Amino acid sequence: MSAGILPAFLVLIVISCQKKEVNLTPTCSTNPTSAVSLKRDVFPIIKTNCLSCHDAANHNGGIVLDSYENLLLYGKSDDLLNSIRIAANGKAYMPKGGRLLDCEIALIQAWVKQGLVNN
């Protein structure tokens, strides 16, 4: 190896191994003890985490969550909460590839507990 390539290679390794700062702060803006809004709080969580697999075009498992009526159906039957709750192993059944933030789960639980209001 030439003398110029080795230092460049080492710099490349050091740069690629540096930790990038990751923001792990929850992004929920509503306290679940206040009135939870479907439009403001719940549906953005559903849209971001669920609709890629559970909209009218991609209804995996026959589950569609793209309307209030469908969210009401799955919310009343507890299927919605049962699929996102954290199990003893720290995992949730849904969404695939990860789990919702604790504050997102709390918002959805509060919305269900507050009567699944279309607000």
C-alpha positions in Angstrom: 0.0 0.0 0.0 1.3 3.4 -0.8 2.0 5.9 2.1 -0.9 8.2 1.0 -3.6 5.5 0.9 -3.1 4.2 4.4 -3.8 7.5 6.2 -6.8 8.1 4.0 -8.1 4.6 4.7 -7.7 5.2 8.5 -9.5 8.5 8.3 -12.4 6.9 6.4 -12.7 4.2 9.1 -12.7 6.7 11.9 -15.3 8.9 10.2 -17.6 5.9 9.5 -17.4 4.7 13.1 -18.3 8.0 14.8 -21.6 8.0 16.5 -24.3 10.1 15.0 -26.5 12.0 17.5 -29.9 10.4 17.5 -32.9 12.2 19.0 -34.9 9.6 21.0 -37.2 12.2 22.6 -40.8 11.2 22.2 -42.7 13.4 19.8 -46.1 13.2 21.4 -47.5 16.7 22.0 -50.7 15.9 23.9 -50.9 14.7 27.4 -53.1 11.6 27.4 -54.9 12.9 30.6 -56.4 15.8 28.5 -59.0 15.4 25.8 -57.3 13.3 23.0 -58.3 14.2 19.4 -58.6 11.6 16.7 -57.6 14.2 14.0 -54.8 15.9 16.0 -53.3 13.0 18.0 -54.4 9.5 17.0 -54.8 9.6 13.2 -51.2 11.0 12.6 -49.9 8.0 14.6 -52.0 5.6 12.5 -51.0 7.3 9.3 -47.3 7.2 10.0 -47.2 3.6 11.5 -50.1 1.6 10.1 -51.5 2.8 6.8 -48.6 1.4 4.7 -50.0 -2.0 5.4 -53.6 -1.3 6.5 -55.2 1.1 4.0 -57.8 0.4 1.3 -55.1 -0.7 -1.2 -52.9 -2.7 1.2 -55.3 -4.3 3.7 -53.0 -7.0 5.2 -55.0 -9.4 7.2 -58.2 -7.8 5.9 -57.6 -4.9 8.3 -58.2 -1.4 7.1 -57.5 1.6 9.4 -57.9 4.5 7.0 -61.3 5.9 8.3 -63.0 6.7 11.5 -65.5 4.0 11.0 -62.8 1.3 10.7 -60.8 2.7 13.7 -64.1 2.6 15.7 -64.7 -1.0 14.7 -61.2 -2.1 15.8 -61.2 0.2 18.8 -64.4 -1.2 20.2 -63.3 -4.8 19.8 -60.0 -4.1 21.5 -58.1 -5.4 18.4 -56.4 -2.0 18.0 -55.1 -1.9 21.5 -54.2 -5.5 21.7 -52.1 -5.2 18.6 -50.0 -2.2 19.8 -49.6 -3.1 23.5 -46.2 -4.0 24.7 -45.9 -7.7 25.7 -43.7 -8.9 28.6 -40.9 -9.4 26.1 -40.9 -5.7 25.3 -42.3 -6.1 21.9 -45.7 -5.3 20.3 -47.5 -7.3 17.6 -47.8 -4.2 15.5 -46.4 -2.2 13.8 -44.1 -4.5 12.0 -40.4 -3.6 12.3 -40.8 -1.9 15.7 -43.1 -0.6 18.2 -44.9 2.7 18.9 -43.5 5.1 21.4 -44.9 4.7 24.9 -46.6 8.1 24.6 -48.2 7.1 21.3 -49.6 4.0 22.9 -50.8 6.1 25.8 -52.6 8.5 23.4 -54.4 5.7 21.6 -55.4 4.1 24.9 -56.7 7.4 26.2 -58.7 8.0 23.0 -60.3 4.6 23.3 -61.0 5.1 27.1 -62.5 8.6 26.3 -65.0 6.9 24.0 -63.4 6.7 20.5 -64.7 10.2 19.7 -64.5 11.5 16.1 -62.9 14.8 16.9 
